Amino acid sequence: MLHRRGRRRIPRACVLAGLGAARVRRSGPTPVGVSERGSGLTSPKRRHSGGTVPDSHRCSTAIEAHCSTGWFDGLMDVLILGGTTKARQLATRLIDEGVDLCSSLAGRTKSPRPVPGPTRVGGFGGIDGLKEFLTDNEVKVMVDASHPFAAAMHGHAAQACRDLNLPLARLAPPSWRTQPEAATWHWVDDHDGATQVLADLPDVILLTVGRQPVSHYLRLGPRRVIVRCVDAPEEELPAGWKVLRERGPFTLDREREIFSQGVATLVSKDSGGTGLDPKLRLAAETDVQVVMVSRGPAPGWGDELSTVDDAVQWTGNHIATVIEQ
């Protein structure tokens, strides 16, 4: 098991539903500024080994209100940039190994899935804000397990870790480019490129790129388009467009139901995986055209990992190295 010196874990009886076990210290005063699970943005200052730190640079402390045996001081071995399935799986594994961590969510989804362990929601305030958070919380390593298309976050994480000489790993599934079916897809660099390709492809178009990029596709005009996303787009959609609010993962049977509405063209992002997801397998079976938006280039700092097992091992090795220094 991975252990940090001088830390003890909250008893299982104190685990808050949907969070998991955090680590505690059993000495010292009861903390102030206990906030609801979420942003962690409360006004009081909290004690820190180096002085006082604003709660804006702390993880959520909701678990403190449910456990009177100790308190989580906000210091952490690992910061996980989350919001993905792999991020949740990694948090679960590391908590089971006794690692102090905090998961950070971008907050772009109105109802995110529950995440094990302490969490924070929202941006850091750019690269400088992220560096301050990492320094104030004495973070030992960072794992960027955010979505492969969170380009701004990837760049900020790489620059902050480079400036602080902090170990960084990016945890993401491998690209689908190596799959045999990928050779038949229409690969594009970005969403604007996708709209250009779609001008020559048939309806019904199934748009599975999420809510935020929808604005790029509005130039398609009044065509038959199904927009599948967790939260409805904020933009007014052209005539003939339909919003399907659903959260994955999706089964093959569910994809067949959607494709039965006359889907002839599928638009997706290269989220990746060791195999094709159900919609892409079905597209190959039914000769549906696929427009695939490529990932951007990886930042020039950090290690690339593709499995949770690799991330657990990487984290343990780097925490041990940092503590020994």
HUKA-V341545 format. One record per residue. RES is the residue in one small letter. PHI is phi as a letter, one per 40 degrees, with the letter a starting at -180 (999 if undefined). OMEGA is omega in whole degrees, 0 to 359 (none if undefined). BURIAL is + if it has 24 or more other ideal C-beta (glycine too) atoms within 12 Angstrom, else -. Layout:
BEGIN
res->RES phi->PHI omega->OMEGA burial->BURIAL
res->RES phi->PHI omega->OMEGA burial->BURIAL
END
This chain:
BEGIN
res->m phi->999 omega->179 burial->-
res->l phi->c omega->182 burial->+
res->h phi->b omega->172 burial->-
res->r phi->c omega->184 burial->+
res->r phi->c omega->171 burial->-
res->g phi->g omega->181 burial->-
res->r phi->b omega->177 burial->+
res->r phi->b omega->187 burial->-
res->r phi->c omega->173 burial->+
res->i phi->c omega->177 burial->+
res->p phi->d omega->182 burial->-
res->r phi->d omega->180 burial->-
res->a phi->c omega->183 burial->-
res->c phi->c omega->183 burial->+
res->v phi->c omega->179 burial->+
res->l phi->c omega->181 burial->+
res->a phi->d omega->177 burial->-
res->g phi->g omega->180 burial->-
res->l phi->b omega->185 burial->+
res->g phi->h omega->185 burial->+
res->a phi->c omega->171 burial->+
res->a phi->b omega->179 burial->+
res->r phi->b omega->185 burial->+
res->v phi->b omega->168 burial->+
res->r phi->b omega->190 burial->+
res->r phi->c omega->176 burial->-
res->s phi->b omega->178 burial->-
res->g phi->h omega->185 burial->-
res->p phi->c omega->173 burial->-
res->t phi->c omega->185 burial->-
res->p phi->c omega->173 burial->+
res->v phi->b omega->176 burial->-
res->g phi->g omega->179 burial->+
res->v phi->c omega->184 burial->+
res->s phi->b omega->174 burial->+
res->e phi->c omega->178 burial->-
res->r phi->c omega->181 burial->+
res->g phi->i omega->191 burial->-
res->s phi->c omega->186 burial->+
res->g phi->g omega->184 burial->+
res->l phi->c omega->175 burial->+
res->t phi->b omega->191 burial->+
res->s phi->c omega->187 burial->-
res->p phi->c omega->172 burial->-
res->k phi->c omega->181 burial->-
res->r phi->b omega->182 burial->+
res->r phi->c omega->181 burial->-
res->h phi->a omega->184 burial->-
res->s phi->c omega->180 burial->-
res->g phi->b omega->181 burial->-
res->g phi->h omega->179 burial->-
res->t phi->b omega->184 burial->-
res->v phi->b omega->178 burial->+
res->p phi->c omega->178 burial->+
res->d phi->c omega->177 burial->+
res->s phi->c omega->178 burial->+
res->h phi->b omega->178 burial->+
res->r phi->b omega->173 burial->+
res->c phi->c omega->177 burial->+
res->s phi->d omega->182 burial->+
res->t phi->b omega->184 burial->+
res->a phi->d omega->183 burial->+
res->i phi->c omega->181 burial->+
res->e phi->c omega->183 burial->+
res->a phi->c omega->183 burial->-
res->h phi->b omega->181 burial->+
res->c phi->a omega->183 burial->+
res->s phi->c omega->185 burial->-
res->t phi->c omega->182 burial->-
res->g phi->i omega->180 burial->+
res->w phi->a omega->180 burial->+
res->f phi->c omega->188 burial->+
res->d phi->c omega->176 burial->+
res->g phi->g omega->178 burial->+
res->l phi->c omega->187 burial->+
res->m phi->a omega->173 burial->+
res->d phi->c omega->189 burial->+
res->v phi->b omega->168 burial->+
res->l phi->b omega->177 burial->+
res->i phi->b omega->171 burial->+
res->l phi->c omega->194 burial->+
res->g phi->b omega->183 burial->+
res->g phi->h omega->180 burial->+
res->t phi->b omega->178 burial->+
res->t phi->c omega->180 burial->+
res->k phi->c omega->178 burial->+
res->a phi->c omega->178 burial->+
res->r phi->c omega->179 burial->+
res->q phi->c omega->179 burial->+
res->l phi->c omega->179 burial->+
res->a phi->d omega->179 burial->+
res->t phi->c omega->182 burial->+
res->r phi->c omega->183 burial->+
res->l phi->c omega->176 burial->+
res->i phi->c omega->178 burial->+
res->d phi->c omega->179 burial->-
res->e phi->c omega->178 burial->+
res->g phi->g omega->183 burial->+
res->v phi->c omega->173 burial->+
res->d phi->c omega->181 burial->+
res->l phi->a omega->170 burial->+
res->c phi->a omega->176 burial->+
res->s phi->b omega->180 burial->+
res->s phi->b omega->179 burial->+
res->l phi->b omega->182 burial->+
res->a phi->c omega->179 burial->+
res->g phi->g omega->182 burial->-
res->r phi->c omega->176 burial->+
res->t phi->c omega->186 burial->-
res->k phi->c omega->181 burial->-
res->s phi->b omega->182 burial->-
res->p phi->c omega->176 burial->+
res->r phi->c omega->177 burial->-
res->p phi->c omega->181 burial->-
res->v phi->b omega->178 burial->+
res->p phi->c omega->174 burial->+
res->g phi->g omega->179 burial->+
res->p phi->d omega->180 burial->+
res->t phi->b omega->168 burial->+
res->r phi->b omega->182 burial->+
res->v phi->b omega->177 burial->+
res->g phi->h omega->181 burial->+
res->g phi->c omega->180 burial->+
res->f phi->b omega->185 burial->+
res->g phi->g omega->178 burial->-
res->g phi->g omega->184 burial->-
res->i phi->c omega->181 burial->+
res->d phi->c omega->178 burial->-
res->g phi->c omega->178 burial->-
res->l phi->c omega->178 burial->+
res->k phi->c omega->179 burial->+
res->e phi->c omega->178 burial->-
res->f phi->c omega->181 burial->+
res->l phi->c omega->181 burial->+
res->t phi->c omega->182 burial->+
res->d phi->c omega->183 burial->+
res->n phi->c omega->176 burial->+
res->e phi->f omega->180 burial->+
res->v phi->c omega->181 burial->+
res->k phi->c omega->180 burial->+
res->v phi->a omega->176 burial->+
res->m phi->b omega->173 burial->+
res->v phi->b omega->178 burial->+
res->d phi->c omega->179 burial->+
res->a phi->b omega->177 burial->+
res->s phi->c omega->185 burial->+
res->h phi->d omega->179 burial->+
res->p phi->d omega->181 burial->+
res->f phi->c omega->176 burial->+
res->a phi->c omega->190 burial->+
res->a phi->c omega->181 burial->-
res->a phi->c omega->180 burial->+
res->m phi->c omega->178 burial->+
res->h phi->d omega->181 burial->+
res->g phi->c omega->179 burial->+
res->h phi->c omega->181 burial->+
res->a phi->c omega->181 burial->+
res->a phi->c omega->182 burial->+
res->q phi->c omega->180 burial->+
res->a phi->c omega->181 burial->+
res->c phi->c omega->176 burial->+
res->r phi->c omega->182 burial->-
res->d phi->c omega->182 burial->-
res->l phi->c omega->185 burial->+
res->n phi->f omega->183 burial->-
res->l phi->b omega->178 burial->+
res->p phi->c omega->181 burial->+
res->l phi->b omega->172 burial->+
res->a phi->b omega->172 burial->+
res->r phi->b omega->182 burial->+
res->l phi->b omega->182 burial->+
res->a phi->a omega->177 burial->+
res->p phi->c omega->177 burial->+
res->p phi->c omega->179 burial->+
res->s phi->c omega->175 burial->+
res->w phi->c omega->184 burial->+
res->r phi->d omega->183 burial->-
res->t phi->c omega->179 burial->-
res->q phi->c omega->182 burial->+
res->p phi->d omega->182 burial->-
res->e phi->c omega->185 burial->+
res->a phi->c omega->181 burial->+
res->a phi->c omega->181 burial->-
res->t phi->c omega->184 burial->-
res->w phi->c omega->173 burial->+
res->h phi->c omega->181 burial->+
res->w phi->c omega->180 burial->+
res->v phi->b omega->183 burial->+
res->d phi->c omega->184 burial->-
res->d phi->a omega->184 burial->+
res->h phi->c omega->176 burial->+
res->d phi->c omega->176 burial->-
res->g phi->c omega->178 burial->-
res->a phi->c omega->180 burial->+
res->t phi->c omega->178 burial->+
res->q phi->c omega->179 burial->-
res->v phi->c omega->183 burial->+
res->l phi->c omega->180 burial->+
res->a phi->d omega->183 burial->-
res->d phi->b omega->182 burial->-
res->l phi->b omega->189 burial->+
res->p phi->c omega->169 burial->-
res->d phi->c omega->5 burial->+
res->v phi->c omega->177 burial->+
res->i phi->c omega->174 burial->+
res->l phi->b omega->184 burial->+
res->l phi->c omega->184 burial->+
res->t phi->b omega->183 burial->+
res->v phi->b omega->182 burial->+
res->g phi->g omega->185 burial->+
res->r phi->c omega->190 burial->+
res->q phi->c omega->181 burial->+
res->p phi->c omega->186 burial->+
res->v phi->d omega->183 burial->+
res->s phi->d omega->179 burial->-
res->h phi->c omega->187 burial->+
res->y phi->c omega->183 burial->+
res->l phi->c omega->180 burial->+
res->r phi->c omega->175 burial->-
res->l phi->c omega->177 burial->+
res->g phi->g omega->186 burial->-
res->p phi->c omega->175 burial->-
res->r phi->b omega->179 burial->+
res->r phi->c omega->185 burial->+
res->v phi->b omega->173 burial->+
res->i phi->b omega->178 burial->+
res->v phi->b omega->178 burial->+
res->r phi->b omega->182 burial->+
res->c phi->a omega->180 burial->+
res->v phi->c omega->178 burial->-
res->d phi->b omega->182 burial->-
res->a phi->c omega->176 burial->-
res->p phi->c omega->179 burial->+
res->e phi->c omega->183 burial->-
res->e phi->c omega->171 burial->-
res->e phi->c omega->187 burial->-
res->l phi->c omega->179 burial->+
res->p phi->c omega->177 burial->-
res->a phi->c omega->179 burial->-
res->g phi->g omega->180 burial->-
res->w phi->c omega->181 burial->+
res->k phi->b omega->178 burial->+
res->v phi->b omega->178 burial->-
res->l phi->b omega->182 burial->+
res->r phi->c omega->180 burial->-
res->e phi->a omega->177 burial->+
res->r phi->b omega->178 burial->-
res->g phi->c omega->4 burial->-
res->p phi->c omega->184 burial->-
res->f phi->b omega->178 burial->+
res->t phi->c omega->177 burial->-
res->l phi->c omega->179 burial->-
res->d phi->c omega->179 burial->-
res->r phi->c omega->178 burial->-
res->e phi->c omega->178 burial->+
res->r phi->c omega->178 burial->-
res->e phi->c omega->181 burial->-
res->i phi->c omega->180 burial->+
res->f phi->c omega->181 burial->+
res->s phi->c omega->177 burial->-
res->q phi->c omega->177 burial->-
res->g phi->g omega->181 burial->-
res->v phi->c omega->178 burial->+
res->a phi->b omega->181 burial->+
res->t phi->b omega->179 burial->+
res->l phi->b omega->175 burial->+
res->v phi->b omega->183 burial->+
res->s phi->a omega->172 burial->+
res->k phi->b omega->181 burial->+
res->d phi->c omega->178 burial->+
res->s phi->c omega->172 burial->+
res->g phi->g omega->181 burial->+
res->g phi->i omega->179 burial->+
res->t phi->c omega->175 burial->-
res->g phi->a omega->180 burial->-
res->l phi->c omega->175 burial->+
res->d phi->c omega->188 burial->+
res->p phi->d omega->183 burial->+
res->k phi->c omega->180 burial->+
res->l phi->c omega->175 burial->+
res->r phi->c omega->180 burial->+
res->l phi->c omega->178 burial->+
res->a phi->c omega->179 burial->+
res->a phi->c omega->181 burial->+
res->e phi->c omega->189 burial->-
res->t phi->b omega->179 burial->-
res->d phi->g omega->173 burial->-
res->v phi->c omega->178 burial->+
res->q phi->c omega->180 burial->+
res->v phi->b omega->171 burial->+
res->v phi->b omega->186 burial->+
res->m phi->b omega->178 burial->+
res->v phi->c omega->184 burial->+
res->s phi->c omega->172 burial->+
res->r phi->c omega->174 burial->+
res->g phi->c omega->179 burial->-
res->p phi->c omega->179 burial->-
res->a phi->c omega->175 burial->-
res->p phi->c omega->186 burial->+
res->g phi->c omega->179 burial->-
res->w phi->a omega->177 burial->+
res->g phi->h omega->180 burial->+
res->d phi->c omega->180 burial->+
res->e phi->c omega->179 burial->+
res->l phi->b omega->183 burial->+
res->s phi->b omega->180 burial->-
res->t phi->b omega->178 burial->-
res->v phi->c omega->177 burial->+
res->d phi->d omega->178 burial->-
res->d phi->c omega->182 burial->+
res->a phi->c omega->178 burial->+
res->v phi->c omega->180 burial->+
res->q phi->c omega->179 burial->-
res->w phi->d omega->182 burial->+
res->t phi->c omega->180 burial->+
res->g phi->c omega->181 burial->+
res->n phi->c omega->184 burial->-
res->h phi->c omega->176 burial->+
res->i phi->c omega->180 burial->+
res->a phi->c omega->181 burial->-
res->t phi->c omega->181 burial->-
res->v phi->c omega->182 burial->-
res->i phi->c omega->181 burial->-
res->e phi->c omega->183 burial->-
res->q phi->c omega->none burial->-
END
